[in-house]
Amino acid sequence: MSSNMKDIKGYKILNINLNGIRHHVLFKKHESNKSDDRSIFLCNLPIATDFKTLKKFFEKHSIGATIENFTNSYLTDSIEDIVIDLPSLTSDLKDPEVNESFKLPKNCGVLTFIDKAAFQLAFTNLNKLSNKEEIIDWPINSNSFGSSYFLNQYQSQILDIQELSNDVNQSLIDFDQAEKESMENFQNQKQLVDDDGFTLVVGNQRKTKAGILGNQQQLKNKLNSEKVQKKEKTKEKEDFYRFQLRQRKKDEMNDLLRKFKADQEKVQQMKEKKRFRPY
């Protein structure tokens, strides 16, 4: 990163000194549904940055900008690199049920001030420091980047033996209970009777409720599909037979009409020959 660069993609750059090492912290106004215009989004924060560190920094460079709280990403101390969609997470946190720290990228955080006046004071001073391109000392503990810090981080990842044993035992108990419930559901499914009065036959290979219900659902979908197809074909046949029925009735009416006219002509002929005796 060039020394004369003051911002990048909407972020202002703050040059800081970490025990003789130059480091860049990116910051901008935090934008989210829950934000009330008094928060700053910080990116690429040094390790071990916490509320006390930021409080010391602003007490020196922005007196009067009282900090209310600091939300650090839970990924900051993670030993794994996780790819995160930055735009969707830093600009609009849509789900109010999820803790904000779970949505922040690694080594990032949201700094909230006590009111808008404190925020404006701090943001203005940060902009001045960024524009001057000064290298500012970062208030860190001298042991933060030493071997003791990383040793403590490593030791914090090691579980207590008794606690680990209790967790494993509880997991095994939960597994046995779940398997027992699954077998009970399996036995109950053997007595399952569908809407048509048929008893469900369960093979030995289907020993879980999910397997039974899954196959049952597939069978139900297949039957429904066959019923729909059969209904459509029946409807086509009914329409065809209805047409034949109408045509047949029409032909019968025409035949009756011809016979009626023939009978009229015959009666007329018999009247002319004086042979017509209706009684």
Buried (B, 14 or more C-beta within 10 A) or exposed (E): EEEEEEBEEEBBBBBBBBEEEEBBBBBBBBEBEEBEEBBBBBBBBBBBBEBEBBBEBBBEBBEEBBBBEBBBBBBBBEEEEEEBEEEEBBEEBEEEEEEBBEBBBBBBBBBBBEEEEBBBBBBEBBBEBBEEEEBBEBBBEEEBBEEEBEEEEEEEEEEEEEEEEEEEEEEEEEEEEEEEEBEEBBEEBEEBEEEEEEEBEBEEEBEBBEBBBEBBEEEEEEEEEEEEEEEEEEEEEEEEEEEEEEEEEEEEEEEEEEEEEEEEEEEEEEEEEEEEEEE
